[in-house]
Amino acid sequence: PKPGYGLLGSDVEDPSAAGRAPKLTKEGQEAEEGGNVLSSVLSAPDTPWPLPRGMYPAFHGYPKFVVDFQISERQRLAAEEEEVRRKRRLLEALSDRARGLAHEEEAWQKQQES
């Protein structure tokens, strides 16, 4: 560990420190005393990523233009998907009509031959 985070590096490297409890930094002491545990976890360089469930702080600082862009993109995609569905329905209706006309023409051809 680096000095200033969690355990002091000198305690870890010092052979005479064996058997003694390692010294904690200010953040480590606050965490043990019930201080802001989240900030001490986030400030440690050896924090495992991703953080455990419930440890992520809520983020509400998204720029307005980013949120507006996401909303407009979702609306654009929804409109595009609706247009594709409309065209598929139209294509299905035209296919049905074409099959019906083909059957009528076939029946008319048989009537003309007889």
N, CA, C and O atoms as a printed pandas DataFrame, in Angstrom:
     atom_number atom_name residue_name chain_id  residue_number  x_coord  y_coord  z_coord
0              1         N          PRO        A               1    0.814   -1.201    0.000
1              2        CA          PRO        A               1    0.000    0.000    0.000
2              3         C          PRO        A               1    0.853    1.258    0.000
3              4         O          PRO        A               1    1.962    1.262    0.533
4              5         N          LYS        A               2    0.348    2.303   -0.584
5              6        CA          LYS        A               2    1.052    3.577   -0.628
6              7         C          LYS        A               2    0.805    4.341    0.656
7              8         O          LYS        A               2   -0.263    4.213    1.253
8              9         N          PRO        A               3    1.783    5.142    1.098
9             10        CA          PRO        A               3    1.556    5.972    2.286
10            11         C          PRO        A               3    0.383    6.912    2.056
11            12         O          PRO        A               3    0.216    7.461    0.967
12            13         N          GLY        A               4   -0.423    7.090    3.089
13            14        CA          GLY        A               4   -1.572    7.980    2.991
14            15         C          GLY        A               4   -2.859    7.234    2.742
15            16         O          GLY        A               4   -3.938    7.821    2.823
16            17         N          TYR        A               5   -2.767    5.936    2.437
17            18        CA          TYR        A               5   -3.957    5.139    2.179
18            19         C          TYR        A               5   -3.871    3.847    2.980
19            20         O          TYR        A               5   -2.865    3.141    2.917
20            21         N          GLY        A               6   -4.898    3.543    3.716
21            22        CA          GLY        A               6   -4.963    2.275    4.448
22            23         C          GLY        A               6   -3.797    2.107    5.391
23            24         O          GLY        A               6   -3.560    2.959    6.247
24            25         N          LEU        A               7   -3.064    1.016    5.245
25            26        CA          LEU        A               7   -1.906    0.745    6.085
26            27         C          LEU        A               7   -0.735    1.595    5.628
27            28         O          LEU        A               7   -0.571    1.843    4.434
28            29         N          LEU        A               8    0.080    2.043    6.577
29            30        CA          LEU        A               8    1.266    2.801    6.207
30            31         C          LEU        A               8    2.291    1.854    5.627
31            32         O          LEU        A               8    2.532    0.775    6.168
32            33         N          GLY        A               9    2.889    2.257    4.530
33            34        CA          GLY        A               9    3.858    1.414    3.865
34            35         C          GLY        A               9    5.043    1.069    4.748
35            36         O          GLY        A               9    5.581   -0.032    4.634
36            37         N          SER        A              10    5.475    1.980    5.636
37            38        CA          SER        A              10    6.633    1.711    6.481
38            39         C          SER        A              10    6.347    0.591    7.464
39            40         O          SER        A              10    7.256   -0.161    7.817
40            41         N          ASP        A              11    5.089    0.459    7.923
41            42        CA          ASP        A              11    4.755   -0.622    8.852
42            43         C          ASP        A              11    4.812   -1.971    8.158
43            44         O          ASP        A              11    5.176   -2.972    8.776
44            45         N          VAL        A              12    4.464   -2.007    6.911
45            46        CA          VAL        A              12    4.444   -3.262    6.181
46            47         C          VAL        A              12    5.867   -3.724    5.889
47            48         O          VAL        A              12    6.165   -4.916    5.966
48            49         N          GLU        A              13    6.747   -2.778    5.553
49            50        CA          GLU        A              13    8.102   -3.124    5.156
50            51         C          GLU        A              13    9.036   -3.290    6.349
51            52         O          GLU        A              13   10.089   -3.910    6.202
52            53         N          ASP        A              14    8.702   -2.771    7.505
53            54        CA          ASP        A              14    9.561   -2.794    8.679
54            55         C          ASP        A              14    9.513   -4.187    9.326
55            56         O          ASP        A              14    8.454   -4.605    9.794
56            57         N          PRO        A              15   10.653   -4.918    9.360
57            58        CA          PRO        A              15   10.631   -6.248    9.954
58            59         C          PRO        A              15   10.343   -6.219   11.450
59            60         O          PRO        A              15    9.834   -7.203   11.987
60            61         N          SER        A              16   10.651   -5.128   12.137
61            62        CA          SER        A              16   10.392   -5.051   13.574
62            63         C          SER        A              16    8.911   -4.842   13.863
63            64         O          SER        A              16    8.490   -4.905   15.018
64            65         N          ALA        A              17    8.110   -4.592   12.816
65            66        CA          ALA        A              17    6.682   -4.366   13.003
66            67         C          ALA        A              17    5.930   -5.672   13.152
67            68         O          ALA        A              17    4.727   -5.663   13.414
68            69         N          ALA        A              18    6.616   -6.799   12.989
69            70        CA          ALA        A              18    5.944   -8.098   13.110
70            71         C          ALA        A              18    5.411   -8.241   14.530
71            72         O          ALA        A              18    6.122   -7.980   15.500
72            73         N          GLY        A              19    4.162   -8.656   14.641
73            74        CA          GLY        A              19    3.545   -8.842   15.950
74            75         C          GLY        A              19    2.824   -7.616   16.466
75            76         O          GLY        A              19    2.013   -7.717   17.387
76            77         N          ARG        A              20    3.108   -6.443   15.884
77            78        CA          ARG        A              20    2.407   -5.221   16.289
78            79         C          ARG        A              20    1.251   -4.971   15.354
79            80         O          ARG        A              20    1.302   -5.353   14.185
80            81         N          ALA        A              21    0.209   -4.335   15.852
81            82        CA          ALA        A              21   -0.904   -3.935   14.981
82            83         C          ALA        A              21   -0.417   -2.821   14.070
83            84         O          ALA        A              21    0.228   -1.887   14.547
84            85         N          PRO        A              22   -0.702   -2.886   12.788
85            86        CA          PRO        A              22   -0.255   -1.830   11.864
86            87         C          PRO        A              22   -0.966   -0.520   12.167
87            88         O          PRO        A              22   -2.112   -0.506   12.617
88            89         N          LYS        A              23   -0.259    0.591   11.908
89            90        CA          LYS        A              23   -0.833    1.918   12.102
90            91         C          LYS        A              23   -1.785    2.211   10.950
91            92         O          LYS        A              23   -1.524    1.859    9.799
92            93         N          LEU        A              24   -2.880    2.856   11.283
93            94        CA          LEU        A              24   -3.849    3.227   10.259
94            95         C          LEU        A              24   -3.739    4.700    9.949
95            96         O          LEU        A              24   -3.362    5.497   10.808
96            97         N          THR        A              25   -4.067    5.064    8.719
97            98        CA          THR        A              25   -4.114    6.467    8.341
98            99         C          THR        A              25   -5.395    7.083    8.895
99           100         O          THR        A              25   -6.204    6.409    9.533
100          101         N          LYS        A              26   -5.557    8.369    8.639
101          102        CA          LYS        A              26   -6.751    9.076    9.106
102          103         C          LYS        A              26   -8.023    8.429    8.547
103          104         O          LYS        A              26   -9.008    8.258    9.265
104          105         N          GLU        A              27   -7.990    8.073    7.259
105          106        CA          GLU        A              27   -9.161    7.454    6.644
106          107         C          GLU        A              27   -9.483    6.108    7.275
107          108         O          GLU        A              27  -10.647    5.796    7.530
108          109         N          GLY        A              28   -8.442    5.306    7.529
109          110        CA          GLY        A              28   -8.636    4.014    8.155
110          111         C          GLY        A              28   -9.195    4.129    9.562
111          112         O          GLY        A              28  -10.046    3.338    9.968
112          113         N          GLN        A              29   -8.706    5.131   10.314
113          114        CA          GLN        A              29   -9.207    5.344   11.677
114          115         C          GLN        A              29  -10.668    5.783   11.651
115          116         O          GLN        A              29  -11.470    5.325   12.465
116          117         N          GLU        A              30  -11.019    6.681   10.706
117          118        CA          GLU        A              30  -12.414    7.117   10.591
118          119         C          GLU        A              30  -13.327    5.945   10.262
119          120         O          GLU        A              30  -14.437    5.848   10.785
120          121         N          ALA        A              31  -12.853    5.053    9.390
121          122        CA          ALA        A              31  -13.665    3.906    9.018
122          123         C          ALA        A              31  -13.884    2.991   10.214
123          124         O          ALA        A              31  -14.985    2.479   10.421
124          125         N          GLU        A              32  -12.815    2.786   11.013
125          126        CA          GLU        A              32  -12.957    1.936   12.193
126          127         C          GLU        A              32  -13.852    2.572   13.245
127          128         O          GLU        A              32  -14.555    1.869   13.971
128          129         N          GLU        A              33  -13.829    3.898   13.331
129          130        CA          GLU        A              33  -14.639    4.604   14.326
130          131         C          GLU        A              33  -16.057    4.859   13.824
131          132         O          GLU        A              33  -16.837    5.519   14.510
132          133         N          GLY        A              34  -16.402    4.361   12.669
133          134        CA          GLY        A              34  -17.753    4.546   12.143
134          135         C          GLY        A              34  -17.902    5.829   11.352
135          136         O          GLY        A              34  -19.013    6.334   11.196
136          137         N          GLY        A              35  -16.809    6.359   10.853
137          138        CA          GLY        A              35  -16.866    7.575   10.033
138          139         C          GLY        A              35  -17.425    7.256    8.670
139          140         O          GLY        A              35  -18.165    6.285    8.507
140          141         N          ASN        A              36  -17.083    8.052    7.708
141          142        CA          ASN        A              36  -17.586    7.859    6.353
142          143         C          ASN        A              36  -16.859    6.686    5.707
143          144         O          ASN        A              36  -15.787    6.857    5.125
144          145         N          VAL        A              37  -17.433    5.520    5.809
145          146        CA          VAL        A              37  -16.815    4.309    5.300
146          147         C          VAL        A              37  -16.707    4.361    3.774
147          148         O          VAL        A              37  -15.704    3.932    3.205
148          149         N          LEU        A              38  -17.728    4.881    3.123
149          150        CA          LEU        A              38  -17.732    4.926    1.666
150          151         C          LEU        A              38  -16.573    5.748    1.135
151          152         O          LEU        A              38  -15.905    5.329    0.190
152          153         N          SER        A              39  -16.316    6.923    1.728
153          154        CA          SER        A              39  -15.228    7.746    1.222
154          155         C          SER        A              39  -13.890    7.079    1.476
155          156         O          SER        A              39  -12.973    7.223    0.669
156          157         N          SER        A              40  -13.754    6.352    2.580
157          158        CA          SER        A              40  -12.487    5.673    2.828
158          159         C          SER        A              40  -12.306    4.513    1.856
159          160         O          SER        A              40  -11.184    4.232    1.435
160          161         N          VAL        A              41  -13.391    3.839    1.496
161          162        CA          VAL        A              41  -13.303    2.746    0.535
162          163         C          VAL        A              41  -12.974    3.292   -0.845
163          164         O          VAL        A              41  -12.142    2.730   -1.557
164          165         N          LEU        A              42  -13.621    4.382   -1.222
165          166        CA          LEU        A              42  -13.401    4.947   -2.555
166          167         C          LEU        A              42  -12.022    5.556   -2.700
167          168         O          LEU        A              42  -11.485    5.585   -3.808
168          169         N          SER        A              43  -11.421    6.050   -1.605
169          170        CA          SER        A              43  -10.131    6.711   -1.700
170          171         C          SER        A              43   -8.974    5.729   -1.670
171          172         O          SER        A              43   -7.855    6.109   -2.015
172          173         N          ALA        A              44   -9.192    4.495   -1.278
173          174        CA          ALA        A              44   -8.120    3.513   -1.214
174          175         C          ALA        A              44   -7.750    3.066   -2.626
175          176         O          ALA        A              44   -8.633    2.752   -3.425
176          177         N          PRO        A              45   -6.437    3.034   -2.944
177          178        CA          PRO        A              45   -6.025    2.638   -4.293
178          179         C          PRO        A              45   -6.224    1.156   -4.562
179          180         O          PRO        A              45   -6.296    0.747   -5.721
180          181         N          ASP        A              46   -6.312    0.350   -3.523
181          182        CA          ASP        A              46   -6.467   -1.087   -3.735
182          183         C          ASP        A              46   -7.917   -1.533   -3.582
183          184         O          ASP        A              46   -8.187   -2.704   -3.318
184          185         N          THR        A              47   -8.857   -0.585   -3.750
185          186        CA          THR        A              47  -10.280   -0.907   -3.663
186          187         C          THR        A              47  -10.651   -1.832   -4.808
187          188         O          THR        A              47  -10.350   -1.535   -5.964
188          189         N          PRO        A              48  -11.302   -2.955   -4.504
189          190        CA          PRO        A              48  -11.689   -3.855   -5.600
190          191         C          PRO        A              48  -12.781   -3.222   -6.447
191          192         O          PRO        A              48  -13.707   -2.598   -5.929
192          193         N          TRP        A              49  -12.656   -3.393   -7.761
193          194        CA          TRP        A              49  -13.668   -2.876   -8.671
194          195         C          TRP        A              49  -14.292   -4.043   -9.363
195          196         O          TRP        A              49  -13.546   -4.948   -9.735
196          197         N          PRO        A              50  -15.535   -4.121   -9.571
197          198        CA          PRO        A              50  -16.539   -3.159   -9.152
198          199         C          PRO        A              50  -16.800   -3.248   -7.656
199          200         O          PRO        A              50  -16.532   -4.262   -7.012
200          201         N          LEU        A              51  -17.323   -2.168   -7.134
201          202        CA          LEU        A              51  -17.654   -2.119   -5.717
202          203         C          LEU        A              51  -18.823   -3.054   -5.431
203          204         O          LEU        A              51  -19.613   -3.350   -6.329
204          205         N          PRO        A              52  -18.940   -3.518   -4.201
205          206        CA          PRO        A              52  -20.084   -4.355   -3.848
206          207         C          PRO        A              52  -21.397   -3.598   -4.016
207          208         O          PRO        A              52  -21.428   -2.368   -3.981
208          209         N          ARG        A              53  -22.481   -4.354   -4.199
209          210        CA          ARG        A              53  -23.807   -3.763   -4.379
210          211         C          ARG        A              53  -24.125   -2.861   -3.185
211          212         O          ARG        A              53  -23.885   -3.228   -2.035
212          213         N          GLY        A              54  -24.664   -1.686   -3.475
213          214        CA          GLY        A              54  -25.034   -0.747   -2.425
214          215         C          GLY        A              54  -23.930    0.202   -2.041
215          216         O          GLY        A              54  -24.160    1.104   -1.236
216          217         N          MET        A              55  -22.745    0.039   -2.579
217          218        CA          MET        A              55  -21.619    0.902   -2.219
218          219         C          MET        A              55  -21.440    2.064   -3.193
219          220         O          MET        A              55  -20.718    3.015   -2.895
220          221         N          TYR        A              56  -22.083    1.994   -4.342
221          222        CA          TYR        A              56  -21.933    3.076   -5.306
222          223         C          TYR        A              56  -22.764    4.278   -4.871
223          224         O          TYR        A              56  -23.945    4.132   -4.555
224          225         N          PRO        A              57  -22.162    5.456   -4.853
225          226        CA          PRO        A              57  -22.944    6.647   -4.509
226          227         C          PRO        A              57  -23.851    7.044   -5.667
227          228         O          PRO        A              57  -23.522    6.814   -6.830
228          229         N          ALA        A              58  -24.982    7.635   -5.346
229          230        CA          ALA        A              58  -25.899    8.117   -6.386
230          231         C          ALA        A              58  -25.241    9.286   -7.110
231          232         O          ALA        A              58  -24.633   10.152   -6.481
232          233         N          PHE        A              59  -25.365    9.306   -8.429
233          234        CA          PHE        A              59  -24.780   10.387   -9.213
234          235         C          PHE        A              59  -25.898   11.142   -9.902
235          236         O          PHE        A              59  -26.636   10.577  -10.708
236          237         N          HIS        A              60  -26.019   12.400   -9.589
237          238        CA          HIS        A              60  -27.078   13.229  -10.159
238          239         C          HIS        A              60  -26.514   14.424  -10.918
239          240         O          HIS        A              60  -27.228   15.392  -11.181
240          241         N          GLY        A              61  -25.243   14.355  -11.266
241          242        CA          GLY        A              61  -24.611   15.507  -11.891
242          243         C          GLY        A              61  -24.440   15.404  -13.388
243          244         O          GLY        A              61  -23.508   15.988  -13.941
244          245         N          TYR        A              62  -25.329   14.663  -14.070
245          246        CA          TYR        A              62  -25.209   14.559  -15.519
246          247         C          TYR        A              62  -25.509   15.919  -16.153
247          248         O          TYR        A              62  -26.456   16.598  -15.756
248          249         N          PRO        A              63  -24.711   16.309  -17.128
249          250        CA          PRO        A              63  -24.995   17.579  -17.813
250          251         C          PRO        A              63  -26.347   17.518  -18.522
251          252         O          PRO        A              63  -26.742   16.474  -19.041
252          253         N          LYS        A              64  -27.043   18.643  -18.537
253          254        CA          LYS        A              64  -28.385   18.712  -19.125
254          255         C          LYS        A              64  -28.367   18.312  -20.600
255          256         O          LYS        A              64  -29.276   17.621  -21.062
256          257         N          PHE        A              65  -27.343   18.738  -21.344
257          258        CA          PHE        A              65  -27.312   18.425  -22.767
258          259         C          PHE        A              65  -27.166   16.916  -23.000
259          260         O          PHE        A              65  -27.655   16.404  -24.006
260          261         N          VAL        A              66  -26.508   16.207  -22.098
261          262        CA          VAL        A              66  -26.369   14.754  -22.243
262          263         C          VAL        A              66  -27.715   14.080  -22.007
263          264         O          VAL        A              66  -28.115   13.192  -22.760
264          265         N          VAL        A              67  -28.403   14.504  -20.965
265          266        CA          VAL        A              67  -29.719   13.934  -20.659
266          267         C          VAL        A              67  -30.695   14.246  -21.792
267          268         O          VAL        A              67  -31.446   13.372  -22.224
268          269         N          ASP        A              68  -30.684   15.492  -22.275
269          270        CA          ASP        A              68  -31.572   15.879  -23.382
270          271         C          ASP        A              68  -31.268   15.063  -24.639
271          272         O          ASP        A              68  -32.182   14.644  -25.349
272          273         N          PHE        A              69  -29.977   14.842  -24.910
273          274        CA          PHE        A              69  -29.595   14.056  -26.089
274          275         C          PHE        A              69  -30.106   12.628  -25.964
275          276         O          PHE        A              69  -30.636   12.075  -26.928
276          277         N          GLN        A              70  -29.951   12.023  -24.787
277          278        CA          GLN        A              70  -30.437   10.653  -24.588
278          279         C          GLN        A              70  -31.947   10.569  -24.766
279          280         O          GLN        A              70  -32.452    9.620  -25.366
280          281         N          ILE        A              71  -32.659   11.545  -24.253
281          282        CA          ILE        A              71  -34.120   11.564  -24.404
282          283         C          ILE        A              71  -34.499   11.692  -25.873
283          284         O          ILE        A              71  -35.376   10.977  -26.357
284          285         N          SER        A              72  -33.833   12.612  -26.587
285          286        CA          SER        A              72  -34.167   12.806  -28.004
286          287         C          SER        A              72  -33.806   11.563  -28.825
287          288         O          SER        A              72  -34.524   11.222  -29.765
288          289         N          GLU        A              73  -32.710   10.886  -28.486
289          290        CA          GLU        A              73  -32.340    9.662  -29.200
290          291         C          GLU        A              73  -33.364    8.558  -28.960
291          292         O          GLU        A              73  -33.730    7.834  -29.885
292          293         N          ARG        A              74  -33.819    8.432  -27.729
293          294        CA          ARG        A              74  -34.844    7.416  -27.426
294          295         C          ARG        A              74  -36.133    7.715  -28.181
295          296         O          ARG        A              74  -36.778    6.804  -28.701
296          297         N          GLN        A              75  -36.509    8.994  -28.240
297          298        CA          GLN        A              75  -37.716    9.365  -28.972
298          299         C          GLN        A              75  -37.552    9.102  -30.467
299          300         O          GLN        A              75  -38.479    8.628  -31.125
300          301         N          ARG        A              76  -36.378    9.409  -30.996
301          302        CA          ARG        A              76  -36.105    9.186  -32.415
302          303         C          ARG        A              76  -36.159    7.694  -32.732
303          304         O          ARG        A              76  -36.746    7.288  -33.734
304          305         N          LEU        A              77  -35.543    6.879  -31.871
305          306        CA          LEU        A              77  -35.560    5.431  -32.090
306          307         C          LEU        A              77  -36.967    4.852  -31.973
307          308         O          LEU        A              77  -37.339    3.964  -32.740
308          309         N          ALA        A              78  -37.749    5.354  -31.016
309          310        CA          ALA        A              78  -39.137    4.881  -30.872
310          311         C          ALA        A              78  -39.942    5.226  -32.120
311          312         O          ALA        A              78  -40.723    4.404  -32.599
312          313         N          ALA        A              79  -39.757    6.438  -32.653
313          314        CA          ALA        A              79  -40.477    6.836  -33.865
314          315         C          ALA        A              79  -40.027    5.997  -35.059
315          316         O          ALA        A              79  -40.845    5.615  -35.895
316          317         N          GLU        A              80  -38.740    5.714  -35.136
317          318        CA          GLU        A              80  -38.223    4.891  -36.229
318          319         C          GLU        A              80  -38.770    3.467  -36.148
319          320         O          GLU        A              80  -39.136    2.883  -37.168
320          321         N          GLU        A              81  -38.827    2.907  -34.941
321          322        CA          GLU        A              81  -39.381    1.560  -34.771
322          323         C          GLU        A              81  -40.868    1.525  -35.135
323          324         O          GLU        A              81  -41.335    0.558  -35.737
324          325         N          GLU        A              82  -41.603    2.562  -34.777
325          326        CA          GLU        A              82  -43.024    2.633  -35.130
326          327         C          GLU        A              82  -43.187    2.719  -36.646
327          328         O          GLU        A              82  -44.099    2.110  -37.206
328          329         N          GLU        A              83  -42.320    3.461  -37.306
329          330        CA          GLU        A              83  -42.363    3.571  -38.768
330          331         C          GLU        A              83  -42.087    2.211  -39.416
331          332         O          GLU        A              83  -42.736    1.846  -40.396
332          333         N          VAL        A              84  -41.137    1.471  -38.874
333          334        CA          VAL        A              84  -40.834    0.131  -39.406
334          335         C          VAL        A              84  -42.035   -0.787  -39.215
335          336         O          VAL        A              84  -42.379   -1.545  -40.122
336          337         N          ARG        A              85  -42.685   -0.729  -38.041
337          338        CA          ARG        A              85  -43.882   -1.556  -37.805
338          339         C          ARG        A              85  -45.001   -1.185  -38.776
339          340         O          ARG        A              85  -45.685   -2.069  -39.292
340          341         N          ARG        A              86  -45.198    0.111  -39.031
341          342        CA          ARG        A              86  -46.229    0.568  -39.967
342          343         C          ARG        A              86  -45.951    0.054  -41.370
343          344         O          ARG        A              86  -46.867   -0.389  -42.062
344          345         N          LYS        A              87  -44.695    0.109  -41.795
345          346        CA          LYS        A              87  -44.331   -0.359  -43.127
346          347         C          LYS        A              87  -44.504   -1.871  -43.247
347          348         O          LYS        A              87  -44.903   -2.371  -44.299
348          349         N          ARG        A              88  -44.205   -2.595  -42.177
349          350        CA          ARG        A              88  -44.411   -4.047  -42.219
350          351         C          ARG        A              88  -45.892   -4.395  -42.336
351          352         O          ARG        A              88  -46.270   -5.301  -43.079
352          353         N          ARG        A              89  -46.736   -3.658  -41.587
353          354        CA          ARG        A              89  -48.180   -3.895  -41.695
354          355         C          ARG        A              89  -48.664   -3.591  -43.108
355          356         O          ARG        A              89  -49.463   -4.345  -43.662
356          357         N          LEU        A              90  -48.196   -2.509  -43.691
357          358        CA          LEU        A              90  -48.564   -2.137  -45.054
358          359         C          LEU        A              90  -48.096   -3.189  -46.051
359          360         O          LEU        A              90  -48.834   -3.562  -46.962
360          361         N          LEU        A              91  -46.862   -3.668  -45.875
361          362        CA          LEU        A              91  -46.333   -4.697  -46.767
362          363         C          LEU        A              91  -47.141   -5.982  -46.653
363          364         O          LEU        A              91  -47.403   -6.633  -47.665
364          365         N          GLU        A              92  -47.540   -6.358  -45.445
365          366        CA          GLU        A              92  -48.357   -7.552  -45.251
366          367         C          GLU        A              92  -49.722   -7.386  -45.933
367          368         O          GLU        A              92  -50.219   -8.313  -46.573
368          369         N          ALA        A              93  -50.321   -6.197  -45.789
369          370        CA          ALA        A              93  -51.617   -5.942  -46.431
370          371         C          ALA        A              93  -51.486   -6.015  -47.952
371          372         O          ALA        A              93  -52.345   -6.586  -48.624
372          373         N          LEU        A              94  -50.411   -5.435  -48.494
373          374        CA          LEU        A              94  -50.197   -5.494  -49.944
374          375         C          LEU        A              94  -49.956   -6.920  -50.415
375          376         O          LEU        A              94  -50.434   -7.309  -51.481
376          377         N          SER        A              95  -49.222   -7.702  -49.635
377          378        CA          SER        A              95  -48.981   -9.105  -49.995
378          379         C          SER        A              95  -50.290   -9.892  -50.011
379          380         O          SER        A              95  -50.527  -10.699  -50.910
380          381         N          ASP        A              96  -51.135   -9.652  -49.010
381          382        CA          ASP        A              96  -52.434  -10.322  -48.974
382          383         C          ASP        A              96  -53.262   -9.947  -50.204
383          384         O          ASP        A              96  -53.876  -10.812  -50.829
384          385         N          ARG        A              97  -53.277   -8.677  -50.543
385          386        CA          ARG        A              97  -54.037   -8.199  -51.704
386          387         C          ARG        A              97  -53.504   -8.813  -52.994
387          388         O          ARG        A              97  -54.278   -9.192  -53.872
388          389         N          ALA        A              98  -52.158   -8.913  -53.108
389          390        CA          ALA        A              98  -51.550   -9.497  -54.311
390          391         C          ALA        A              98  -51.912  -10.973  -54.431
391          392         O          ALA        A              98  -52.204  -11.444  -55.530
392          393         N          ARG        A              99  -51.898  -11.715  -53.315
393          394        CA          ARG        A              99  -52.303  -13.127  -53.351
394          395         C          ARG        A              99  -53.776  -13.255  -53.760
395          396         O          ARG        A              99  -54.137  -14.138  -54.538
396          397         N          GLY        A             100  -54.609  -12.376  -53.231
397          398        CA          GLY        A             100  -56.034  -12.398  -53.596
398          399         C          GLY        A             100  -56.243  -12.139  -55.075
399          400         O          GLY        A             100  -57.042  -12.821  -55.718
400          401         N          LEU        A             101  -55.534  -11.158  -55.624
401          402        CA          LEU        A             101  -55.647  -10.853  -57.057
402          403         C          LEU        A             101  -55.141  -12.013  -57.903
403          404         O          LEU        A             101  -55.711  -12.312  -58.952
404          405         N          ALA        A             102  -54.063  -12.673  -57.448
405          406        CA          ALA        A             102  -53.528  -13.813  -58.196
406          407         C          ALA        A             102  -54.572  -14.929  -58.249
407          408         O          ALA        A             102  -54.755  -15.557  -59.292
408          409         N          HIS        A             103  -55.257  -15.180  -57.129
409          410        CA          HIS        A             103  -56.311  -16.211  -57.106
410          411         C          HIS        A             103  -57.475  -15.819  -58.022
411          412         O          HIS        A             103  -58.023  -16.662  -58.732
412          413         N          GLU        A             104  -57.850  -14.529  -58.000
413          414        CA          GLU        A             104  -58.949  -14.072  -58.872
414          415         C          GLU        A             104  -58.573  -14.223  -60.340
415          416         O          GLU        A             104  -59.392  -14.647  -61.156
416          417         N          GLU        A             105  -57.313  -13.870  -60.678
417          418        CA          GLU        A             105  -56.881  -13.983  -62.067
418          419         C          GLU        A             105  -56.871  -15.455  -62.505
419          420         O          GLU        A             105  -57.281  -15.783  -63.618
420          421         N          GLU        A             106  -56.398  -16.333  -61.614
421          422        CA          GLU        A             106  -56.381  -17.758  -61.930
422          423         C          GLU        A             106  -57.805  -18.276  -62.171
423          424         O          GLU        A             106  -58.044  -19.045  -63.103
424          425         N          ALA        A             107  -58.734  -17.852  -61.331
425          426        CA          ALA        A             107  -60.135  -18.264  -61.503
426          427         C          ALA        A             107  -60.688  -17.706  -62.813
427          428         O          ALA        A             107  -61.412  -18.411  -63.514
428          429         N          TRP        A             108  -60.373  -16.483  -63.155
429          430        CA          TRP        A             108  -60.851  -15.853  -64.398
430          431         C          TRP        A             108  -60.271  -16.597  -65.602
431          432         O          TRP        A             108  -60.975  -16.842  -66.582
432          433         N          GLN        A             109  -58.951  -16.965  -65.522
433          434        CA          GLN        A             109  -58.324  -17.704  -66.620
434          435         C          GLN        A             109  -59.042  -19.046  -66.844
435          436         O          GLN        A             109  -59.290  -19.438  -67.985
436          437         N          LYS        A             110  -59.372  -19.744  -65.752
437          438        CA          LYS        A             110  -60.067  -21.031  -65.891
438          439         C          LYS        A             110  -61.457  -20.833  -66.502
439          440         O          LYS        A             110  -61.935  -21.664  -67.274
440          441         N          GLN        A             111  -62.097  -19.712  -66.140
441          442        CA          GLN        A             111  -63.433  -19.431  -66.676
442          443         C          GLN        A             111  -63.335  -19.123  -68.176
443          444         O          GLN        A             111  -64.222  -19.521  -68.932
444          445         N          GLN        A             112  -62.296  -18.435  -68.621
445          446        CA          GLN        A             112  -62.119  -18.085  -70.022
446          447         C          GLN        A             112  -61.828  -19.322  -70.869
447          448         O          GLN        A             112  -62.248  -19.403  -72.024
448          449         N          GLU        A             113  -61.106  -20.285  -70.291
449          450        CA          GLU        A             113  -60.765  -21.495  -71.032
450          451         C          GLU        A             113  -61.978  -22.404  -71.244
451          452         O          GLU        A             113  -62.043  -23.137  -72.230
452          453         N          SER        A             114  -62.915  -22.354  -70.338
453          454        CA          SER        A             114  -64.062  -23.237  -70.465
454          455         C          SER        A             114  -65.156  -22.671  -71.324
455          456         O          SER        A             114  -66.187  -23.317  -71.515
